[in-house]
């Protein structure tokens, strides 16, 4: 009986380790990254930025009721993009390096 228990425990541990390895290898890269932020150029439209970051913004930056930019939040940081009144990029910034979200 003791041998069977140890076999079950050992097999469970091995399965857990294999699952962790496979998960880390196949993890989808986060599109909200420093690399993608650097692909955003002045003059791009909101649609072009959304295509690079693969989704709509998580939040808008507003001051006095005027929308000045948008924020995309990822696993490892955030991308902040400022737009002019024609929704064209005027600046962009990546903040991160530490985990922004669990």
JOZI-V399429 format. One record per pair of residues at least 24 apart in sequence whose ideal C-beta (glycine too) atoms are under 8 Angstrom apart, sorted by sequence separation. I is the first residue (numbers start at 0). J is the second residue. If there is no record, write none. Layout:
# JOZI-V399429
i/j
I/J
I/J
This chain:
# JOZI-V399429
i/j
30/54
45/69
56/80
74/98
75/99
74/99
52/78
73/99
74/100
72/99
73/100
72/100
48/80
45/82
39/78
31/71
48/88
31/72
32/73
39/80
45/86
31/73
36/78
44/86
30/73
31/74
32/75
33/76
35/78
44/87
29/73
31/75
32/76
43/87
44/88
29/74
31/76
42/87
43/88
29/75
31/77
41/87
42/88
31/78
41/88
40/88
41/89
39/88
41/90
39/91
36/91
36/92
37/93
36/93
33/93
32/93
33/95
